[in-house]
Amino acid sequence: RAGTLTFLAPHGHSFAPIRKAIRNLQKGIIMALEVKRKRVDVDLILDQEKAEKVAVLGADLERAMAQHVTEGGNAAAKRIAEQIDKLRDEVKDDTVRITLEALPLSQWRQGLESNTVTENGIPKQRIEDICADAVRLMVRKTVPETPVDDLANVMTELSDGQISPIWYAIRDLNAKLIDPKDALESASRIIRRQSAS
């Protein structure tokens, strides 16, 4: 045909996939981009007293693990971990494992804005209200199976030790600054330095 370039494919290859992509582009069919959102599991311990004990032991474990350890391992960290494991076994029937998925930025902002009030010129947010709204949007799975509205409604009844793990998971999924470009550039610099030496 006049005005048409013809290319021959290398032996054993086909231009069919390229032709199909061009036809689809000409038809206005464009590949849809799919965002894969991060997910995290978090445990809601319904027994307030035991949830508070786990939270305290968790903080103790963090401190013990941060201490300099010499030969023989960290006996304090091991002892605390065993206590947490024992408590976890005691509360297994009072625990709901919740799988949360990050929200699109627009939904996260909307949730924050709807739960922010200004008192005397100072913006204030109630974590339990943010958690309740976020749980309604973010829950992908619960074990044992639990209605999402029931989980959301219980948020205002939880103690600090019970709601904190949920709040941190929600906050980290939606508000943590992630810049893969910085990590990729840092890795490239390190590799170039190592290969230069």
Disulfide bonds with the S-S distance in Angstrom:
none
